[in-house]
Amino acid sequence: MIKGSEIRKADFPIEPLLLDRWSPRAMSGEEISREELMQLFEAARWAPSSFNAQQWRALYGRRGTEHWTTFFDLLVEANKSWAKNAAALVLFISRKTFEYNNEPSITHSYDTGAAWENFALQGFQQNLVVHGMEGFNYERARVELRIPDEFQVEAMAAVGRPGAKELLPEKLQKRESPNDRRKVTESILEGPFVSELK
């Protein structure tokens, strides 16, 4: 698997892992063990969260199990074209209220994003492909996976072993490399918001 630092250049010095991790789509179709997948969830477990409430939850289906088709069928066709070779599909959800007092948790999505990032970084360290996506049917996910109203459906991820980019549709083969980012100075501003910050 290509490392992002082979193509990307940071504007300021950062940990190489953050440049190296990217989101390939090419996966081999091989299964991964439950233990390998649990390592990713263990990494997510240690993400920071407001009041240490750990508002994130995850549902998953592994290739070759009774749950695989349920998760796979939630994807839009464009994502099915490559995620068919994943070893697991994961749905991240977040609890909208705190368990201890049932009050609203304003940062439930933010905290779930932190858990997802840990999950993705751990997957990269294990030489797995981890690709997040919003291209799935959110309402069907809620119904078919019996997700209660107090949880928000956030995003899905495909996890698998790296595969040759030739396994992808031709259009995606051309995009199968680490992409760049906008300049950090285009995303931050000291002081109040101004119209130049888009």
N, C-alpha and C positions, 0 to 999 in steps of 0.2 A: 504494500500500500504506500502510495506517495505521501511524504510528509509535507505539510503546508509550508514549512520553513524553506523548502527547496524552491518555492515560487514566491511566497509572501515576504514582505519586509515591514517590520514594525517601525513606527515613527519614533518610539521611545523604547528603551530596553525593557523586555518582559520575559517571563518564564517561557522557554522554548515550547513546552507542552501546549501553551495557549495558541501559538502559531501553527504547531504541527497538526492539531486536531482539526478535522473538517468533516463534511457529511457526504461521503460517497454513497452511491446507490447500488453499485455492483456487488452482489453477494452470490456465494457459490451454491446455495440451496442445501448445504450440509446442516445437520442439526447441531445445537449446542446443548450442553448438559444443564440441568436445573441449577447445579452449583455455580456454573459460570455466570448464569443470568442473575443468581442471587447476589453475586459479588457487586453487580451494578446497582442493585437495589440497596445493598449495604452502604455503598458510597452515597446514594441519595439520602439515606437515613441521617447522615451526618451533616447535611446542609443546614445553614442557619435559618431560623424562622422566628417570627414575632412571638414573644412569650414562650419560646421553645414549644409552640403548639403543634408543630409538624403537621400542617394542614393538608399536605399532599397525600394522595393515595394512588395506587396503580392497580389496574386489572391487566391481565395478559393471557395470551394464547400462544402455545409453542407448536411449531410444525409437528405434525404427526399425532396430535392429540385431538380430542373431541371438540376443543374450543377454537381450533385454528380457523375453521371456515367462518364462524361467527364474526371473528375479528377481521378476517380478510375481506368479507363481503361488505364491510362498512366503508372500505376505501373507494375513492373515485377511480374511474378507469385508468387515468394517467398514472396513478400510484400503484395500481394493481400490476401494471406492465413490468415493474421492476421489483416491487415488494413480494411478488410471488416466490422469490428466492430467499426471503428472510427466514431466519430460524425461529424468530418470535416477534409478535406484534404486541405493543404495550400501549395502553390508554392511561394517560395521566388525568386525574380529576383532583379537585380541591374542595375542602369543606369550607363553606361560606360563613359558618359561625363557630365560635370557640366551644369546645366540648364542656369546659368547666363552668361556663355561665350562659351559654347559648346567645351571647351578644355577637353582633357582626364582626367578622374578621376582615378588615379593610385590605390587608396585604396577602390574602390567601393565594391569589394568582402569582404574585411576586415571589412568595415563599416556595410555591410549587416550581416556579422557574429556576430557583436556586437548586432545588432537588434534581430537576432535569439536567442542569449543567453538570452536577456531580456525576450523575448517571452516564452522561455522554463522555465525560473525561475518563471515567473508569473504563468504559468500553474501549476507548481509544488505547488506553494503557494495556488492555488485554488483547490488543490487535483484532478487535471486532469492528465491524461497520455498525455505526449507530446513526440513524437518520430520522430526525424529527419531522413531523408534517401536520398540516391543518386540513389536508385534502381527504376528508372523510365525512360521513353523514353524522352530524352531532346529535340530531334528534333520534335517529335510529339507534345510535350508540346508547343513549339514555334508556330507551325502551328495551332494546334487546339484551342489554347487560344489566338491566334492573337497577339503574343508578337513582338513588333517592333525590328529591328536590333540593335537599340541603347541600348537595354537591354540585359544583360547576364542572362541566366537561371542558378540559383544557386543550389537549393535543395528543397525537399518537406518535409512536416511534417504531421503526423497524430495526431489528437487531439481527446480525448474522456474521458469518465468516466472509472475509473478502473474496471476491470473485473477479474474473476477467471482465473488463469493460465491454467486451464483445457479447456478453450475455444480455446487455441492455439494448433497448430499441435504438436505432441509429441516431435519432435526434438527441438522445441522452448521452450517447457515447462521446459526443463532442463536448459535453458539459462536465465530463467526469474528471475534474481536477479541482484543486483548492481554489476558491475564488477570493478576491480581494475585499477590502472594506473601505468605506469612505474615510477621509481624514478625520482623526479624532477632534480636530479643531472645528469641524463642521457639525459636531454633535454636542459640544459642550460650550458653556458660556458662564463666565464669572458674573454673577449678578442677575438682574431680571431678564426675562425672555424678551427678545427683539425679533422683528420680522425676518432678519437675515438668517436666523436659526430655523431651518425648515425641517 
